[in-house]
Every structure is written in C-alpha cells, then in structure tokens.
C-alpha cells in the first residue's frame, strides 16, 4: 500500500468507529424511548444492533487486530495445563487456611495495639 491508500483507510476507520458508537448510543436511547415496548423485542433489537456494530468494527484495522488477538489467545488457552480437581481443592484449602491465619494475626495485632493505646491515653472505650 502507498501512503495515500493507508491514509484513506485510516479515515474510513474513523468513520466506521463513529458509526459503531452511534449505533451503540442509539441502543441506549431507543431503550429509554421505547420503554413501553416488550422487553423481548427491545432485547432482540439490541442484540441485532450490537451484532451489526461488531461487524462494522471488525472491518477496521483495530477490529482485525482484535480478532487476530482473540484467535491467538484461544490457541494459547488450549495449551494451558489445567489443574486436576484434587489439585484445585488442595490449593483452595491452602488459600483458605492462610487467609484465616492472617485474619487471626491481624485481629491479635489490632487487639494488642488497641489495648496499648488505651493504656497510654487512659481512655476507656
């Protein structure tokens, strides 16, 4: 591509993004204006409008980059070695025990500091 073609593509992207935001804002406005219409009809119309806005956004450079990123992310998630149920339960148990221990330590420190401040200031609370 030459510079003029890239510039035209960039300006068209701006127009597309403005259109996407207008469609999304239109959903919000229409939802308030047509509050008496059935919720099902409004929900279907909103879904259709979001799909149209998504299709328009996917035609921009950032949209194509976002779709490529999502595809790469999906590939990477498939490579993850997920823990077994037993490993997940053991890890959860360790986190719960550590949280309870720290809660008790902080409660003890709070109680001790409260007693020290009461002793120093001679205030009975």
Backbone torsions as a table, in degrees:
resi	resn	phi	psi	omega
1	UNK	NA	145.1	174.7
2	UNK	-94.9	176.2	-173.4
3	UNK	-63.8	-38.4	-177.7
4	UNK	-69.5	-36.3	178.6
5	UNK	-67.5	-40.9	178.3
6	UNK	-65.8	-37.8	179.1
7	UNK	-65.3	-42.0	178.4
8	UNK	-64.4	-40.9	179.0
9	UNK	-63.7	-40.8	178.7
10	UNK	-64.4	-40.1	179.9
11	UNK	-71.6	-33.5	175.7
12	UNK	-68.1	-33.9	176.6
13	UNK	-61.6	-40.2	179.0
14	UNK	-62.8	-43.3	179.0
15	UNK	-62.8	-41.9	179.8
16	UNK	-63.7	-42.8	179.9
17	UNK	-66.3	-38.4	176.6
18	UNK	-62.0	-41.7	178.4
19	UNK	-63.3	-41.8	178.7
20	UNK	-60.9	-47.5	-179.1
21	UNK	-66.8	-34.4	175.8
22	UNK	-65.3	-41.4	178.2
23	UNK	-63.1	-45.2	-179.4
24	UNK	-65.8	-39.7	176.3
25	UNK	-66.4	-36.1	177.4
26	UNK	-62.1	-33.4	177.2
27	UNK	-62.1	-45.7	-178.6
28	UNK	-64.1	-46.4	-179.1
29	UNK	-63.9	-44.9	-179.4
30	UNK	-64.0	-34.7	179.2
31	UNK	-62.8	-38.3	178.1
32	UNK	-77.5	-38.6	-177.8
33	UNK	-69.1	-34.9	-177.3
34	UNK	-109.3	44.5	-179.5
35	UNK	-63.1	-24.8	-178.6
36	UNK	-82.1	-12.9	178.8
37	UNK	-76.5	153.0	-178.0
38	UNK	-52.8	140.5	-179.9
39	UNK	-62.7	-37.0	179.7
40	UNK	-61.1	-44.7	-179.9
41	UNK	-65.0	-43.5	178.9
42	UNK	-64.6	-37.9	179.9
43	UNK	-67.1	-43.1	178.7
44	UNK	-63.7	-43.4	178.8
45	UNK	-62.5	-40.1	179.0
46	UNK	-65.2	-41.9	179.0
47	UNK	-63.3	-43.9	178.7
48	UNK	-61.8	-43.4	179.8
49	UNK	-65.0	-39.0	178.6
50	UNK	-66.1	-39.5	177.7
51	UNK	-63.4	-44.1	178.5
52	UNK	-62.3	-44.2	178.5
53	UNK	-62.6	-39.3	178.2
54	UNK	-65.3	-39.8	177.9
55	UNK	-65.1	-40.1	178.0
56	UNK	-66.0	-44.2	-179.4
57	UNK	-63.9	-33.0	-179.1
58	UNK	-70.7	-11.3	178.8
59	UNK	-89.3	-1.2	177.8
60	UNK	-93.4	168.1	179.6
61	UNK	-63.8	-44.5	178.6
62	UNK	-65.6	-35.8	177.8
63	UNK	-64.4	-44.0	178.1
64	UNK	-64.9	-39.4	176.9
65	UNK	-63.9	-39.0	178.8
66	UNK	-65.2	-40.9	178.2
67	UNK	-66.0	-42.3	178.0
68	UNK	-62.8	-41.0	177.9
69	UNK	-62.3	-42.4	179.8
70	UNK	-63.1	-39.8	178.6
71	UNK	-65.8	-43.0	177.9
72	UNK	-64.7	-38.6	179.1
73	UNK	-64.1	-41.4	178.7
74	UNK	-61.7	-40.9	177.7
75	UNK	-62.8	-42.4	-179.3
76	UNK	-67.6	-37.2	179.3
77	UNK	-64.4	-33.9	178.0
78	UNK	-66.8	-23.1	-179.8
79	UNK	-83.0	-13.1	-175.7
80	UNK	-68.9	137.5	174.7
81	UNK	-92.7	107.7	-176.2
82	UNK	-82.8	145.4	-179.5
83	UNK	-69.5	154.2	175.4
84	UNK	-73.0	170.3	179.3
85	UNK	-61.0	-41.6	-179.5
86	UNK	-63.6	-44.3	178.8
87	UNK	-62.6	-41.0	179.6
88	UNK	-64.8	-41.8	179.1
89	UNK	-66.5	-41.0	179.2
90	UNK	-64.3	-43.4	179.0
91	UNK	-63.8	-42.3	178.1
92	UNK	-61.6	-42.5	178.0
93	UNK	-61.1	-43.1	178.8
94	UNK	-61.7	-42.8	179.9
95	UNK	-64.0	-41.8	179.9
96	UNK	-64.7	-44.9	179.7
97	UNK	-63.2	-44.1	179.6
98	UNK	-63.4	-39.2	179.1
99	UNK	-65.4	-44.4	178.0
100	UNK	-63.0	-41.9	178.5
101	UNK	-60.0	-47.9	-179.3
102	UNK	-66.0	-34.3	177.4
103	UNK	-64.1	-42.0	178.1
104	UNK	-66.0	-41.3	178.1
105	UNK	-61.6	-46.5	-179.6
106	UNK	-66.3	-37.4	176.4
107	UNK	-62.7	-43.6	178.5
108	UNK	-62.1	-45.6	178.4
109	UNK	-62.1	-41.9	179.8
110	UNK	-62.5	-44.9	179.8
111	UNK	-63.5	-44.0	-179.5
112	UNK	-64.7	-46.3	179.4
113	UNK	-64.0	-37.6	178.3
114	UNK	-62.8	-43.5	179.2
115	UNK	-65.5	-40.2	179.2
116	UNK	-64.1	-45.4	179.4
117	UNK	-63.9	-41.4	177.6
118	UNK	-62.2	-39.8	179.8
119	UNK	-66.2	-43.6	-177.3
120	UNK	-69.4	-42.9	-175.5
121	UNK	-88.2	-10.8	-178.9
122	UNK	58.5	28.6	176.3
123	UNK	-97.2	135.1	177.5
124	UNK	-103.5	112.9	-179.4
125	UNK	-111.8	NA	NA
